[in-house]
Amino acid sequence: MADRSLRGIRLGAQSLQSEEGVVFMERRETTYTCDACGHVTTLMFAADAEPPQKWECRTCGADAVLQVDGKSVTLDESDEKAARTHWDMLLERRTRAELEELLEERLAFLRARRGAGEDPTREKIGA
């Protein structure tokens, strides 16, 4: 084995895969213009994909608007969903009266458990 050595390649430096026989998707160039500063961002999307109306400007971070035929697209704000909180989702499943009843049951359980294991010689910490 001394006369032979195992040789390898650098890890991560080169791909062992070739592009032979790979058919790439058809692509198209999409342009976004920043409303705040006028920066132009160009991205490539698949030809059959619908590009988003807004994109974050790479330079300033403001919203850039999709350009079609040199004109800005009017933004459709109707599909914006209001953020739902955990409380909103909870109220969809239970009424407030049911929640208050569950809270009282759990508090009674915790108070009973705390009272059952209490040691009279042990000093209480806190309020």
Accessible surface in RSA format (square Angstrom, percent):
REM  Atomic radii and reference values for relative SASA: ProtOr
REM  Chains: A
REM  Algorithm: Lee & Richards
REM  Probe-radius: 1.40
REM  Slices: 20
REM RES _ NUM      All-atoms   Total-Side   Main-Chain    Non-polar    All polar
REM                ABS   REL    ABS   REL    ABS   REL    ABS   REL    ABS   REL
RES MET A   1   169.31  87.7 130.27  86.2  39.04  93.0  95.72  81.4  73.59  97.5
RES ALA A   2   112.99 103.9  69.35 107.0  43.64  99.3  82.17 115.7  30.82  81.6
RES ASP A   3   132.30  92.7  89.04  88.6  43.26 102.3  52.10 122.6  80.20  80.0
RES ARG A   4   182.40  76.6 170.55  86.9  11.85  28.2  69.61  95.1 112.79  68.4
RES SER A   5    79.87  67.5  51.88  69.2  27.99  64.5  48.07 102.4  31.79  44.5
RES LEU A   6   165.49  92.2 134.96  96.6  30.53  76.7 136.93  96.2  28.56  76.9
RES ARG A   7   213.57  89.7 173.91  88.7  39.66  94.4  68.17  93.2 145.41  88.1
RES GLY A   8    74.00  91.3   0.00   N/A  74.00  91.3  37.03 101.6  36.97  82.8
RES ILE A   9    91.33  52.0  66.02  49.2  25.30  61.0  73.64  53.0  17.69  48.0
RES ARG A  10   164.81  69.2 152.82  77.9  11.99  28.5  79.60 108.8  85.21  51.6
RES LEU A  11   180.02 100.3 150.97 108.0  29.05  73.0 152.38 107.0  27.64  74.4
RES GLY A  12    85.22 105.1   0.00   N/A  85.22 105.1  42.36 116.2  42.86  96.0
RES ALA A  13    56.52  52.0  17.85  27.5  38.68  88.0  27.84  39.2  28.68  76.0
RES GLN A  14   104.72  58.6  85.43  62.4  19.28  45.9  34.03  72.4  70.69  53.6
RES SER A  15    90.90  76.8  55.52  74.1  35.38  81.5  50.59 107.7  40.31  56.5
RES LEU A  16   161.43  89.9 123.06  88.0  38.37  96.5 127.47  89.5  33.97  91.4
RES GLN A  17   157.64  88.2 134.94  98.6  22.70  54.0  44.70  95.1 112.94  85.7
RES SER A  18    77.60  65.6  55.34  73.8  22.26  51.3  45.69  97.3  31.91  44.7
RES GLU A  19   130.25  74.8 114.11  86.3  16.14  38.4  43.47  84.1  86.79  70.9
RES GLU A  20   157.06  90.2 128.67  97.3  28.39  67.6  51.34  99.3 105.72  86.3
RES GLY A  21    80.38  99.1   0.00   N/A  80.38  99.1  44.24 121.4  36.14  80.9
RES VAL A  22    80.22  52.8  59.24  53.6  20.98  50.6  63.06  54.8  17.16  46.5
RES VAL A  23   141.64  93.2 112.67 102.0  28.96  69.8 115.60 100.4  26.04  70.6
RES PHE A  24   140.68  70.4 118.68  73.5  22.00  57.2 120.86  73.3  19.82  56.7
RES MET A  25   123.03  63.7 108.62  71.9  14.42  34.3  75.80  64.4  47.24  62.6
RES GLU A  26   137.35  78.9 124.96  94.5  12.39  29.5  50.97  98.6  86.38  70.5
RES ARG A  27   160.20  67.3 132.12  67.4  28.07  66.8  30.57  41.8 129.63  78.6
RES ARG A  28    97.33  40.9  91.97  46.9   5.36  12.8  45.50  62.2  51.83  31.4
RES GLU A  29   119.76  68.8  92.18  69.7  27.57  65.7  19.61  37.9 100.15  81.8
RES THR A  30     9.07   6.5   5.73   5.8   3.34   8.0   7.94  10.7   1.13   1.7
RES THR A  31    42.73  30.4  40.93  41.5   1.80   4.3  21.80  29.3  20.93  31.6
RES TYR A  32     0.00   0.0   0.00   0.0   0.00   0.0   0.00   0.0   0.00   0.0
RES THR A  33    38.29  27.2  38.12  38.6   0.17   0.4  30.94  41.6   7.34  11.1
RES CYS A  34     2.90   2.2   0.13   0.1   2.77   6.5   0.13   0.3   2.77   3.0
RES ASP A  35   107.63  75.4  74.23  73.9  33.40  79.0  36.64  86.2  70.99  70.8
RES ALA A  36    79.34  72.9  35.37  54.6  43.97 100.0  46.64  65.7  32.70  86.6
RES CYS A  37    63.30  47.9  26.37  29.4  36.93  86.8  37.14  94.1  26.16  28.2
RES GLY A  38    43.80  54.0   0.00   N/A  43.80  54.0  25.38  69.7  18.42  41.2
RES HIS A  39    66.46  36.3  61.31  42.6   5.14  13.2  43.89  45.2  22.56  26.3
RES VAL A  40    97.09  63.9  64.97  58.8  32.12  77.4  64.97  56.5  32.12  87.1
RES THR A  41     7.37   5.2   3.69   3.7   3.68   8.8   4.06   5.5   3.31   5.0
RES THR A  42    62.53  44.5  43.70  44.3  18.84  44.9  26.82  36.0  35.71  54.0
RES LEU A  43    20.58  11.5  17.34  12.4   3.23   8.1  20.58  14.5   0.00   0.0
RES MET A  44    99.36  51.5  72.51  48.0  26.85  63.9  67.50  57.4  31.86  42.2
RES PHE A  45    41.87  20.9  36.84  22.8   5.03  13.1  41.87  25.4   0.00   0.0
RES ALA A  46    32.91  30.3  24.17  37.3   8.74  19.9  25.02  35.2   7.88  20.9
RES ALA A  47    40.18  36.9  23.49  36.3  16.69  38.0  23.54  33.1  16.64  44.1
RES ASP A  48   119.86  84.0  81.36  81.0  38.50  91.0  48.75 114.7  71.11  70.9
RES ALA A  49    38.11  35.0  28.75  44.4   9.36  21.3  37.17  52.3   0.94   2.5
RES GLU A  50   162.93  93.5 133.46 101.0  29.47  70.2  50.55  97.8 112.38  91.8
RES PRO A  51    16.96  12.4  12.13  11.1   4.83  17.6  12.20  10.1   4.76  29.6
RES PRO A  52    57.16  41.7  45.79  41.7  11.37  41.3  57.16  47.2   0.00   0.0
RES GLN A  53    66.10  37.0  61.36  44.8   4.74  11.3  24.24  51.6  41.86  31.7
RES LYS A  54    78.93  38.5  67.92  41.7  11.02  26.2  36.86  33.2  42.07  44.8
RES TRP A  55    87.89  35.3  82.59  40.0   5.30  12.4  76.85  41.0  11.04  17.9
RES GLU A  56   116.37  66.8 106.87  80.9   9.50  22.6  30.20  58.4  86.17  70.4
RES CYS A  57     2.69   2.0   0.39   0.4   2.30   5.4   0.00   0.0   2.69   2.9
RES ARG A  58   171.44  72.0 132.97  67.8  38.47  91.6  62.77  85.8 108.67  65.9
RES THR A  59    96.90  68.9  62.20  63.1  34.69  82.7  46.43  62.4  50.47  76.3
RES CYS A  60    65.04  49.2  27.46  30.6  37.57  88.3  35.47  89.9  29.56  31.9
RES GLY A  61    40.75  50.2   0.00   N/A  40.75  50.2  18.87  51.8  21.88  49.0
RES ALA A  62    34.21  31.5  22.50  34.7  11.72  26.7  33.84  47.7   0.37   1.0
RES ASP A  63    75.59  52.9  68.32  68.0   7.27  17.2  15.80  37.2  59.79  59.6
RES ALA A  64     0.17   0.2   0.17   0.3   0.00   0.0   0.17   0.2   0.00   0.0
RES VAL A  65     7.03   4.6   7.03   6.4   0.00   0.0   7.03   6.1   0.00   0.0
RES LEU A  66    15.54   8.7  15.54  11.1   0.00   0.0  15.54  10.9   0.00   0.0
RES GLN A  67    34.07  19.1  21.81  15.9  12.26  29.2   9.23  19.7  24.84  18.8
RES VAL A  68    77.67  51.1  70.55  63.9   7.11  17.1  73.77  64.1   3.90  10.6
RES ASP A  69   138.80  97.2  98.89  98.4  39.91  94.4  41.41  97.5  97.39  97.1
RES GLY A  70    71.20  87.8   0.00   N/A  71.20  87.8  36.34  99.7  34.86  78.1
RES LYS A  71   156.20  76.2 151.10  92.7   5.10  12.2  98.03  88.2  58.17  62.0
RES SER A  72    69.16  58.4  45.16  60.3  24.00  55.3  26.95  57.4  42.20  59.1
RES VAL A  73    38.86  25.6  29.85  27.0   9.01  21.7  34.89  30.3   3.97  10.8
RES THR A  74   123.79  88.0 109.50 111.0  14.29  34.1  85.43 114.7  38.36  58.0
RES LEU A  75    63.83  35.5  38.11  27.3  25.71  64.6  38.11  26.8  25.71  69.2
RES ASP A  76    78.23  54.8  66.54  66.2  11.69  27.6  23.83  56.1  54.40  54.3
RES GLU A  77    94.45  54.2  81.98  62.0  12.47  29.7  57.46 111.1  36.99  30.2
RES SER A  78    98.01  82.8  57.48  76.7  40.54  93.4  55.47 118.1  42.55  59.6
RES ASP A  79   108.29  75.9  84.25  83.9  24.05  56.9  43.23 101.8  65.06  64.9
RES GLU A  80   111.35  63.9  86.54  65.5  24.80  59.1  30.72  59.4  80.62  65.8
RES LYS A  81   191.47  93.4 160.04  98.2  31.44  74.9 107.92  97.1  83.56  89.0
RES ALA A  82    93.01  85.5  66.03 101.9  26.97  61.4  76.65 107.9  16.36  43.3
RES ALA A  83    99.05  91.1  66.88 103.2  32.18  73.2  76.62 107.9  22.43  59.4
RES ARG A  84   136.66  57.4 111.98  57.1  24.68  58.8  44.35  60.6  92.31  55.9
RES THR A  85    77.74  55.3  71.40  72.4   6.34  15.1  74.06  99.5   3.68   5.6
RES HIS A  86   158.27  86.5 152.38 105.9   5.89  15.1 106.71 110.0  51.56  60.0
RES TRP A  87   116.43  46.7 112.28  54.3   4.15   9.8  99.48  53.0  16.94  27.5
RES ASP A  88    59.95  42.0  56.07  55.8   3.88   9.2  14.55  34.2  45.40  45.3
RES MET A  89    58.11  30.1  57.49  38.0   0.63   1.5  32.53  27.7  25.58  33.9
RES LEU A  90    51.11  28.5  51.03  36.5   0.08   0.2  51.03  35.8   0.08   0.2
RES LEU A  91    72.78  40.5  53.00  37.9  19.77  49.7  53.44  37.5  19.34  52.0
RES GLU A  92   115.38  66.2  75.09  56.8  40.29  95.9  45.41  87.8  69.97  57.1
RES ARG A  93   167.38  70.3 132.48  67.5  34.90  83.1  70.51  96.4  96.87  58.7
RES ARG A  94   105.20  44.2 100.23  51.1   4.97  11.8   8.15  11.1  97.05  58.8
RES THR A  95    83.83  59.6  77.68  78.8   6.15  14.7  79.85 107.3   3.98   6.0
RES ARG A  96   146.94  61.7 142.21  72.5   4.73  11.3  53.50  73.1  93.44  56.6
RES ALA A  97    73.40  67.5  61.48  94.9  11.92  27.1  65.76  92.6   7.64  20.2
RES GLU A  98    79.16  45.4  76.74  58.1   2.42   5.8  28.00  54.2  51.16  41.8
RES LEU A  99    27.34  15.2  22.95  16.4   4.39  11.0  23.18  16.3   4.16  11.2
RES GLU A 100    97.82  56.2  96.19  72.8   1.62   3.9  38.56  74.6  59.26  48.4
RES GLU A 101   108.99  62.6 102.31  77.4   6.68  15.9  37.55  72.6  71.44  58.3
RES LEU A 102    68.92  38.4  68.83  49.2   0.09   0.2  68.92  48.4   0.00   0.0
RES LEU A 103    99.71  55.5  95.14  68.1   4.58  11.5  99.27  69.7   0.45   1.2
RES GLU A 104   103.12  59.2 100.34  75.9   2.78   6.6  46.27  89.5  56.85  46.4
RES GLU A 105    97.08  55.7  86.29  65.3  10.80  25.7  43.39  83.9  53.70  43.8
RES ARG A 106   134.64  56.5 134.61  68.6   0.03   0.1  53.62  73.3  81.02  49.1
RES LEU A 107    54.62  30.4  54.62  39.1   0.00   0.0  54.62  38.4   0.00   0.0
RES ALA A 108    58.78  54.0  50.63  78.1   8.15  18.5  55.12  77.6   3.66   9.7
RES PHE A 109   100.11  50.1  93.39  57.8   6.72  17.5  99.25  60.2   0.86   2.5
RES LEU A 110    64.96  36.2  63.42  45.4   1.54   3.9  63.47  44.6   1.49   4.0
RES ARG A 111   148.88  62.5 138.44  70.6  10.44  24.9  58.36  79.8  90.52  54.9
RES ALA A 112    67.37  61.9  50.37  77.7  17.01  38.7  62.22  87.6   5.16  13.7
RES ARG A 113   150.66  63.3 138.20  70.4  12.47  29.7  55.87  76.4  94.79  57.4
RES ARG A 114   178.78  75.1 165.57  84.4  13.21  31.5  66.58  91.0 112.20  68.0
RES GLY A 115    46.98  57.9   0.00   N/A  46.98  57.9  28.47  78.1  18.51  41.4
RES ALA A 116    93.21  85.7  50.38  77.7  42.83  97.4  62.76  88.4  30.45  80.7
RES GLY A 117    69.34  85.5   0.00   N/A  69.34  85.5  40.36 110.7  28.98  64.9
RES GLU A 118    96.31  55.3  69.55  52.6  26.76  63.7  29.24  56.6  67.07  54.8
RES ASP A 119    69.77  48.9  60.80  60.5   8.97  21.2  21.55  50.7  48.22  48.1
RES PRO A 120   127.77  93.1  90.69  82.7  37.08 134.8 100.90  83.3  26.86 166.9
RES THR A 121   123.94  88.2  87.97  89.2  35.97  85.7  81.65 109.7  42.29  63.9
RES ARG A 122   182.28  76.5 163.28  83.2  19.00  45.2  50.04  68.4 132.24  80.1
RES GLU A 123   148.53  85.3 129.42  97.9  19.11  45.5  54.39 105.2  94.14  76.9
RES LYS A 124   155.30  75.8 131.29  80.6  24.01  57.2  88.96  80.1  66.34  70.7
RES ILE A 125   167.25  95.2 134.75 100.4  32.50  78.3 138.12  99.5  29.13  79.0
RES GLY A 126    69.04  85.1   0.00   N/A  69.04  85.1  37.82 103.8  31.21  69.9
RES ALA A 127   154.81 142.3  71.36 110.1  83.46 189.8 108.75 153.2  46.06 122.0
END  Absolute sums over single chains surface
CHAIN  1 A    11993.1       9287.9       2705.3       6576.5       5416.6
END  Absolute sums over all chains
TOTAL         11993.1       9287.9       2705.3       6576.5       5416.6
